[in-house]
């Protein structure tokens, strides 16, 4: 199982071992565009799924479009998925992570623009 926390990405193995990869180490393998993209929840997707704001073993689902809502409802109706409300703590966690992603994006864009202005006349 994968989980991203303050200390980094935590990989939990079936035998109980855990491996933590720091954010600094992960940054080496992150696409440059990810650092400047403020879109934490895939705002243009019909449905977004992630673990932020959910208890362990659950996923947070955001259905944005009519097609996304219909698909989500169909999955519920066919009992292919279970549903529960995200609590206030979960909402706060999503909001906090969203703001952090937006701020990281802003800082990285400013950094890129600053480096560009040094190169261009």
C-alpha positions as CSV (number, residue, x, y, z in Angstrom):
1,X,0.0,0.0,0.0
2,X,1.2,3.5,-0.7
3,X,0.5,6.5,1.5
4,X,1.9,10.0,1.2
5,X,2.5,11.9,4.5
6,X,4.7,14.7,5.8
7,X,7.7,12.5,6.0
8,X,7.3,11.2,2.4
9,X,5.8,8.3,0.6
10,X,5.3,5.3,2.9
11,X,5.3,1.9,1.2
12,X,3.7,-0.8,3.3
13,X,4.6,-4.4,2.3
14,X,2.4,-7.4,3.0
15,X,5.0,-8.8,5.4
16,X,4.7,-5.7,7.6
17,X,7.8,-3.9,6.5
18,X,7.6,-0.2,5.7
19,X,9.8,1.9,3.5
20,X,9.8,5.7,3.6
21,X,10.9,7.7,0.6
22,X,11.4,11.4,1.4
23,X,9.8,14.1,-0.6
24,X,13.3,15.3,-1.5
25,X,14.1,11.9,-3.0
26,X,10.7,11.8,-4.8
27,X,11.3,15.2,-6.3
28,X,14.1,13.8,-8.4
29,X,11.6,11.7,-10.3
30,X,8.7,14.2,-10.5
31,X,8.0,15.7,-13.9
32,X,8.7,19.4,-14.0
33,X,5.2,20.2,-15.0
34,X,3.9,18.7,-11.8
35,X,5.7,21.3,-9.8
36,X,4.0,24.2,-11.4
37,X,0.5,22.6,-11.8
38,X,-1.9,23.8,-9.1
39,X,-4.5,21.2,-9.9
40,X,-4.6,18.8,-6.9
41,X,-8.0,17.3,-7.6
42,X,-8.1,17.1,-11.4
43,X,-10.7,19.8,-11.8
44,X,-11.4,18.9,-15.4
45,X,-12.0,15.2,-14.8
46,X,-15.5,13.8,-14.7
47,X,-14.5,11.9,-11.5
48,X,-11.5,12.3,-9.3
49,X,-10.4,9.6,-6.9
50,X,-7.7,9.8,-4.2
51,X,-6.9,8.9,-0.6
52,X,-6.7,12.5,0.9
53,X,-9.4,13.0,3.5
54,X,-10.5,9.4,3.7
55,X,-10.0,6.8,6.4
56,X,-7.6,4.0,5.6
57,X,-9.1,1.5,3.2
58,X,-11.4,4.2,1.6
59,X,-11.0,6.6,-1.2
60,X,-12.3,10.1,-1.6
61,X,-14.4,10.5,-4.8
62,X,-15.4,13.8,-6.4
63,X,-17.9,13.5,-9.2
64,X,-18.0,16.8,-11.0
65,X,-19.9,16.4,-14.2
66,X,-23.3,14.9,-15.0
67,X,-21.6,11.9,-16.6
68,X,-19.4,11.4,-13.6
69,X,-22.4,11.6,-11.2
70,X,-24.3,9.1,-13.3
71,X,-21.4,6.7,-13.4
72,X,-20.9,7.0,-9.6
73,X,-24.6,6.4,-9.0
74,X,-24.7,3.4,-11.3
75,X,-21.7,1.9,-9.4
76,X,-23.6,2.5,-6.1
77,X,-26.9,1.0,-7.5
78,X,-25.1,-2.1,-8.7
79,X,-23.4,-2.4,-5.3
80,X,-20.0,-2.4,-6.9
81,X,-18.8,0.3,-4.4
82,X,-19.8,1.5,-0.9
83,X,-20.3,5.1,0.0
84,X,-19.9,7.1,3.2
85,X,-19.7,10.9,3.8
86,X,-16.3,12.6,4.2
87,X,-16.3,14.0,7.7
88,X,-15.2,17.6,8.6
89,X,-11.7,16.5,9.4
90,X,-11.5,14.9,5.9
91,X,-12.8,18.0,4.2
92,X,-10.2,20.1,6.2
93,X,-7.4,17.7,5.1
94,X,-8.4,18.0,1.4
95,X,-8.7,21.8,1.6
96,X,-5.3,22.1,3.4
97,X,-3.6,19.8,0.8
98,X,-5.2,21.7,-2.0
99,X,-3.9,25.1,-0.7
100,X,-0.4,23.5,-0.2
101,X,-0.4,22.3,-3.8
102,X,-1.5,25.8,-5.0
103,X,1.2,27.5,-2.9
104,X,3.9,25.1,-4.1
105,X,2.8,25.8,-7.7
106,X,3.0,29.5,-7.2
107,X,6.5,29.3,-5.6
108,X,7.8,27.1,-8.4
109,X,6.4,29.3,-11.1
110,X,8.0,32.4,-9.5
111,X,11.3,30.5,-9.2
112,X,11.1,29.5,-12.9
113,X,10.3,33.1,-14.0
114,X,13.1,34.4,-11.9
115,X,15.5,32.0,-13.5
116,X,14.2,32.9,-17.0
117,X,14.6,36.6,-16.4
118,X,18.2,36.1,-15.6
119,X,18.8,34.4,-18.9
120,X,16.7,36.6,-21.2
121,X,17.8,40.1,-22.1
